[in-house]
């Protein structure tokens, strides 16, 4: 049974976004200034987290929208399958 195109596209797009975010997370983790971290851990980590979220906010919004669209398509597919199944059992 072939995977529907919208499901394959969703997973491919999701995978690409995940890779981009992970790559940037690795860059940030490798760039941590241990002196600043030890000086004031809360402030430093908050600053890093804020910078990360601001940089990727558009990607998070895109991922959220993708999830909503994918969920709606799955819901529509399930309704169509349920209707077909109920017609077959009548």
HELIX and SHEET records of a PDB file:
HELIX    1   1 UNK A    5  UNK A   30  1                                  26    
HELIX    2   2 UNK A   34  UNK A   39  1                                   6    
HELIX    3   3 UNK A   41  UNK A   89  1                                  49    
END                                                                             
